[in-house]
């Protein structure tokens, strides 16, 4: 893969993204939230959720699918439950509003749930987990509804597309140790990785997709010819995917907020549930922090098996990638960089 290293910091990539979004019609406040989210994804080594999405966002703004100046609103509110209507603005903006409201409610009630409906792409879910965990809260995120109009994943044992990739995320605070955070699709791979493999002429790892007849395949072309994602972990991942569908779409009633001409087919029925738990809800914070640190240290000090240099905790690769990005800049593939340059020029 051709790679161009940008000799700038994450903040400079963020500023570039912010300029493009504002020129495309976003309000300055919305553009700032989204640009920070995208640049941080690249800095964290998650290019699949970074600035490569700018062109798609601009395209959806121009098509009227994404409302770049809209502000999320509260549809339902009580002491520990909030429903946020994104009003079809950026998912990152709606997601941050949901997280903020849920943390505020959990501070008082100990545990709170915030739902998000009617918004665009939520971005890297680990972003929200990192923020919550750093503030001393556990976060669980469940996303469903992305397969209602254009399903991409087959159930365990099936070959027909009937569901979305249904991503989830979790964040757990630490004491002196870093927090543990992770996010992933409940399918064996994310959709953007299949797109990237196709566009770059590569193959997928074994066990990621099936062809239209239900046979395992590593060729991304088979996915686009009627194949499907498969759940990670067989029947176990399938059960988690169905849980995300229920909590993210069905529980929130996300289908009520579908509007013709808003959102893409993948996002039109999307719903996300943010569950926030105050870390000292059941035990003193010092006890929780000490137990977390002891557990994390025990895991990190375990002996690696052949083929591994060390045992890492979830979230450590992203933390290390950000440190490396601060030192050496951020690497962007040549195709994405050319598209960003085109956007800046044409807008």
PyMOL commands that set and color helices and strands:
alter all, ss='L'
color gray80, all
select helices_A, chain A and resi 10-23+28-43+47-49+51-62+91-109+125-134+191-199+220-224+235-250+254-257+285-300+316-328+334-346
alter helices_A, ss='H'
color red, helices_A
select strands_A, chain A and resi 3-6+73-77+81-85+111-117+137-144+153-154+161-163+168-172+180-184+209-210+216-217+228-229+271-278+330-333
alter strands_A, ss='S'
color yellow, strands_A
deselect
rebuild
show_as cartoon
